[in-house]
Amino acid sequence: MASAATPREMTAARSSQLSPPDGVTVLTCFAVLLYLVPADRRIEALGGAGAPAYLVALVALLWWAWHHLQKPAASGRQQLQWVRVAAFLFVGACLASYAKAALTALPAADISVADLGLVRIAALVGILLVANDAIGSEDRFMVLIRRLTLFAGLYATLGLFQFFTGMSIVDTWQIPGLSGPGENGIGARSGFVRSAATATHPLEYAVVLTMMLPFCLTVAIRDRSRPAFLRWFPVAVITLSTVLSVTRSALLAMAAVYLVLFPSWPPVVRRAAGATLALGAVAVYVAVPGMAGTILGMFSANDSSITSRTDSYDEAIQFFLVSPFVGRGFGTFLPAYRILDNQYLVSAVEIGIVGVLALLAIVFSAMAAAYSSRRLYAEEPMKAMGLALVASMLAGSLNFALFDAFAFPQACGTVFMVAGLCGAYANIGRNPAMPSGLS
């Protein structure tokens, strides 16, 4: 007669049956650390590589690589995944620019930044690959989207609190093990507070808001599995936060989001949305005196921020012509040289024509994958999520043209995560019975 198992043996047996976390769990941890922890906080001993969200992303990359090393060779013809291909092309371009930097007599500070740049690229591509490959079903995909809308609503609420109180709050947060200057939180323009929530800068805050807005709108309209308040609250606070952000790029990106999504809504929703936006604009005009004039002034030809961008072009071209194909090294065009406020222009200088084309390949392959895969879904909200992903990537890519996005962890982290979600959307549509975890 066999003896009964001991408690320790039973615990070991249960542990051996536990499945590893799927991509949704990993991406949720990444998003929590990316948006909840102030962007300037990091583990001091690790320097610029010590941001908690990026450490999780590096672990995610190792997880992805280990899985694919252990995975048996697949038989038969496999579907080519263009988002993943574009990510590898981008890595190759960055490695080429790093090699160029190593062979060039750059200042020591630039070489050090180039080393850190490779770590940042590894983290960004790692989170893209996990998002692309490790979400196994429609249900798990929607779980992540709902979590992101919740995080975005809380993020925007913090920004609204900063706007109306003038208090950062974030600079008083003490997180064990993390340190930083604690200077992020709010700025000012034309006498108005420019909120930043936990971001480094109001522009970064605007990128996160506008990239999350399409998901919030789609969940609010198409996903009836939650109470109306939970669905519409993120939409309301994000839209209001964007209008009050005193940020041109946020308003342009929000307009692009609504232009992409508006035609796809039922007529009754379009009418309600139009009326709500009109009433909201009137409410802001009445409740926040001077805001309307400030917003109109931001789009005038005499705006100083527009002039500073256009005045930078000649100098950027001179740097670009030194190494037009592979650039001078990712991350090596420091603010001490010039602040260009245009990530595509900065990328042209740092990683050359090849790198810019690879970056654009990520953007367009992600948008194409999401848009073309909508026909693979018959039911809402997954069918509508294709346009939401397109709108999110469009908002991110527009903002890339208006500030140096790779210098801001929340902005570029969001873009690469959403690009990976576009690939996941296509993969799930082609393989609806795909198991949870890395594929």
Summary of the structure (lengths in Angstrom):
residues: 439
radius of gyration: 22.5
end to end distance: 42.9
largest distance: 90.2
contacts: 1513
relative contact order: 0.16
helix: 70%
strand: 2%
